[in-house]
Amino acid sequence: MDSLALSGDCFALFDPALPRAGKPRRPHPTFNWSTERVPGSIEKLAALKPRTCWPGHYGPLTGDVAAQLRNIAG
C-alpha cells in the first residue's frame, strides 16, 4: 500500500483570499456542502493515516499528515 490519499476539497492548503500554498486548513464554506460535517470528514481522512495527501489545489501535504489533519479538524 502506498498510503496516498486524493482528498479533493476535504481540506485546503490555501486561503481563497490569498490563493497561494500555505498550511492546511478547513475549506472555505463556499467549497463544501456541509460546514458542520467538515471536521468529521477530516477526522476520517486522518484515521486512514496517509503518508501523502493531495487536496484539490496546492498539494501535496506531507510529513505527519494525520497529525496535521487532526489539528485542523479539532
N, C-alpha and C positions, 0 to 999 in steps of 0.2 A: 504494500500500500504506500502511495507516495505522499499522503497527508496533505493534499492540495484541496482547497475549498474555493469554489467560484460562487461568490455570495451576492452578486447583483447589488441592490441598494439596501441590503440589510444594515450596513453601516457605511459611513463615508470617511474619506481621507481628505476632505476639503470643506470649506465653508462656502456656500453659494455666493456670498457677498465678496469673497476673495478667492476666486477659483484657481487655486494652486495647491499642490500637495502639502499635507500637514499631518497632524496627529489624528488617530481615529476618533470619531465622534458619532453620536446618534445622527441619523439622517434628518434633514430639514423636513418638517411636516408636509411640505409640498411633494416630497418624494416617497411617501408611504401611504398605505390605505388606512392604517390604524396606529396612531401615535401611541396609544395605550398598550398595544401589543409589541411594540418595538423592543423593549427590554427583554421580554421572554424569547423573542426570536434571536436576539444577540446571545442570550444565555445558551440556547440550544446549539447555536453555531460554536460557541466556546466549548461546550461539552464534547464536541467532535475532536477537539484538540488538534486542529490543523497546524502544520508547520509553516505553511504559506497560505495566505488568503488573498484572493483577488476580488476587490469590490468592483462595482460598475465603472469607477473612474479613479485614476491616480493610484493604481496598485503597484506593487504588492505590499501587503502587510506581512512582515517577517519578525523574527525574534520570538519572544514568548507571546505568541498570538492569542492563546486562550486567556492569559492574564490581562492583556490589553483589552480584549473584548469584555471580559467580566468587569473591568474597571469602568467602561462606558455604559454597561448595562445597569450597573448598580445605582 
